[in-house]
Amino acid sequence: MSGAFANCEFCVLTNEDSDVLRVFLASRGNMQELERHLGVSYPTARARFDALLGKIGIDRPPATAAPSRVELMEQVARGEIDVDEALRRLEIS
């Protein structure tokens, strides 16, 4: 067979990868929903999703380490962030 064919970046995904992507999109990017679907911890779900992104050529910059509770309290004490922001950041990490 010969001809000009467009590459499909999603064709490299396994059926399992496609399922993960489908769940992620259906949940509008909710990693906790993906975590529940996979039956794994949040860090494992995140790692699986990051690996999937790498397969389709979307490289994410390395995640910066989340600030510790002490660092957040110090930022509040210095007036850099308020208590609500510190609490929000704690929920994310």
Residue frames relative to the residue before (quaternion, step in Angstrom):
aa qw qx qy qz dx dy dz
M 1.0000 0.0000 0.0000 0.0000 0.00 0.00 0.00
S 0.0049 -0.7967 0.6043 -0.0085 3.55 -0.90 0.82
G 0.3644 0.7116 -0.5489 0.2441 3.52 -1.23 0.47
A 0.5251 -0.5962 0.4910 0.3575 3.52 -1.31 -0.02
F 0.0008 0.8112 -0.5815 0.0619 3.53 -0.49 1.23
A 0.4143 -0.6919 0.5330 0.2560 3.55 -1.00 0.81
N 0.4567 -0.6598 0.5225 0.2882 3.54 -1.07 0.77
C 0.2363 -0.7506 0.6011 0.1397 3.55 -1.07 0.76
E 0.3404 -0.7748 0.4958 0.1949 3.56 -0.39 1.19
F 0.6774 0.4918 -0.2953 0.4604 3.59 1.15 -0.49
C 0.5220 0.6599 -0.4016 0.3617 3.58 1.25 -0.26
V 0.6119 0.5565 -0.3519 0.4382 3.61 1.19 -0.35
L 0.5685 0.6197 -0.3771 0.3880 3.58 1.24 -0.28
T 0.4270 -0.6589 0.5536 0.2773 3.53 -1.12 0.74
N 0.6744 -0.4589 0.3618 0.4513 3.59 -1.25 0.15
E 0.6360 0.5277 -0.3222 0.4618 3.57 1.04 -0.79
D 0.6353 0.5189 -0.3218 0.4729 3.59 0.99 -0.84
S 0.6528 0.5173 -0.3114 0.4575 3.58 0.94 -0.90
D 0.6337 0.5260 -0.3243 0.4654 3.57 1.03 -0.78
V 0.6414 0.5170 -0.3199 0.4680 3.58 0.97 -0.87
L 0.6636 0.4991 -0.3009 0.4691 3.57 0.91 -0.90
R 0.6364 0.5377 -0.3179 0.4525 3.58 0.98 -0.86
V 0.6680 0.4887 -0.2947 0.4776 3.60 0.92 -0.92
F 0.6411 0.5286 -0.3212 0.4543 3.56 0.97 -0.87
L 0.6908 0.4679 -0.2817 0.4737 3.58 0.88 -0.91
A 0.6538 0.5216 -0.3170 0.4472 3.59 0.94 -0.85
S 0.7123 0.4148 -0.2483 0.5089 3.58 1.10 -0.67
R 0.4475 -0.7266 0.4150 0.3155 3.57 1.35 0.27
G 0.7441 -0.4486 0.2122 0.4473 3.53 0.95 0.98
N 0.4161 0.7117 -0.4696 0.3160 3.57 1.20 0.36
M 0.3115 -0.7840 0.5094 0.1696 3.58 -0.35 1.25
Q 0.6080 0.5487 -0.3689 0.4395 3.61 1.06 -0.57
E 0.6219 0.5212 -0.3334 0.4802 3.58 1.07 -0.70
L 0.6377 0.5126 -0.3184 0.4787 3.58 1.00 -0.81
E 0.6194 0.5487 -0.3256 0.4574 3.56 1.02 -0.85
R 0.6716 0.4866 -0.2932 0.4756 3.59 0.90 -0.94
H 0.6496 0.5283 -0.3192 0.4438 3.58 0.92 -0.88
L 0.7240 0.4328 -0.2421 0.4795 3.57 0.91 -0.90
G 0.3353 -0.7549 0.4957 0.2682 3.58 1.18 -0.52
V 0.5688 0.5636 -0.3831 0.4606 3.56 1.11 0.76
S 0.6449 -0.5061 0.3975 0.4123 3.54 -1.32 0.11
Y 0.6793 -0.4896 0.3560 0.4150 3.56 -1.27 0.37
P 0.6764 0.4828 -0.3303 0.4476 3.67 0.76 -0.88
T 0.6441 0.5122 -0.3270 0.4646 3.60 1.03 -0.71
A 0.6391 0.5107 -0.3230 0.4758 3.60 0.98 -0.84
R 0.6487 0.5227 -0.3104 0.4579 3.56 0.96 -0.89
A 0.6621 0.5047 -0.2996 0.4660 3.58 0.95 -0.90
R 0.6388 0.5166 -0.3257 0.4679 3.59 0.99 -0.80
F 0.6717 0.4906 -0.3010 0.4663 3.57 0.93 -0.87
D 0.6411 0.5172 -0.3235 0.4656 3.59 0.97 -0.80
A 0.6333 0.5161 -0.3288 0.4738 3.60 1.04 -0.76
L 0.6214 0.5366 -0.3266 0.4683 3.57 1.06 -0.79
L 0.6435 0.5170 -0.3183 0.4660 3.58 0.94 -0.86
G 0.6406 0.5316 -0.3188 0.4532 3.56 1.00 -0.82
K 0.6327 0.5471 -0.3310 0.4368 3.58 1.03 -0.77
I 0.7518 0.3589 -0.2159 0.5093 3.57 1.02 -0.71
G 0.6302 -0.6130 0.3079 0.3636 3.54 1.25 0.43
I 0.5510 0.5568 -0.4260 0.4526 3.56 1.16 0.46
D 0.0845 -0.8101 0.5800 0.0135 3.53 -0.17 1.28
R 0.2651 -0.7594 0.5782 0.1369 3.51 -0.82 1.05
P 0.5018 -0.6184 0.4878 0.3576 3.57 -1.03 0.64
P 0.5941 -0.5710 0.4040 0.3971 3.60 -1.03 0.63
A 0.4902 -0.6676 0.4792 0.2904 3.53 -0.97 0.88
T 0.3757 -0.6938 0.5594 0.2542 3.51 -1.01 0.77
A 0.5732 -0.6041 0.4252 0.3546 3.52 -1.08 0.71
A 0.4725 -0.6657 0.4996 0.2898 3.54 -0.97 0.90
P 0.5154 -0.6378 0.4571 0.3445 3.59 -0.98 0.72
S 0.4918 -0.6528 0.4891 0.3045 3.54 -1.09 0.72
R 0.6834 -0.4608 0.3595 0.4376 3.56 -1.27 0.21
V 0.6409 0.5265 -0.3241 0.4550 3.57 0.98 -0.84
E 0.6494 0.5132 -0.3176 0.4627 3.59 0.93 -0.89
L 0.6529 0.5086 -0.3148 0.4647 3.58 0.98 -0.83
M 0.6484 0.5061 -0.3218 0.4689 3.59 0.97 -0.82
E 0.6370 0.5169 -0.3280 0.4683 3.58 1.04 -0.74
Q 0.6386 0.5149 -0.3277 0.4687 3.61 1.01 -0.75
V 0.6268 0.5112 -0.3337 0.4841 3.59 1.05 -0.73
A 0.6633 0.5187 -0.3061 0.4442 3.58 0.90 -0.94
R 0.6934 0.4513 -0.2676 0.4940 3.59 1.07 -0.72
G 0.4914 -0.6807 0.4172 0.3481 3.59 1.27 -0.15
E 0.4052 0.7286 -0.4650 0.2979 3.60 1.24 0.29
I 0.7739 0.0456 -0.0244 0.6312 3.57 1.14 -0.69
D 0.4336 -0.6733 0.5157 0.3046 3.57 -1.22 0.35
V 0.7208 -0.4505 0.3062 0.4287 3.56 -1.31 0.23
D 0.6379 0.5372 -0.3341 0.4391 3.60 0.94 -0.83
E 0.6517 0.5024 -0.3110 0.4757 3.58 0.99 -0.82
A 0.6353 0.5217 -0.3327 0.4621 3.59 0.98 -0.79
L 0.6548 0.5068 -0.3064 0.4696 3.58 0.96 -0.84
R 0.6298 0.5302 -0.3283 0.4631 3.57 1.01 -0.80
R 0.6737 0.4925 -0.2974 0.4638 3.57 0.92 -0.89
L 0.6268 0.5312 -0.3397 0.4577 3.58 1.08 -0.63
E 0.6388 0.5286 -0.3242 0.4554 3.59 1.06 -0.73
I 0.6501 0.5228 -0.3162 0.4518 3.59 1.04 -0.72
S 0.7397 0.4254 -0.2422 0.4618 3.58 0.88 -0.89
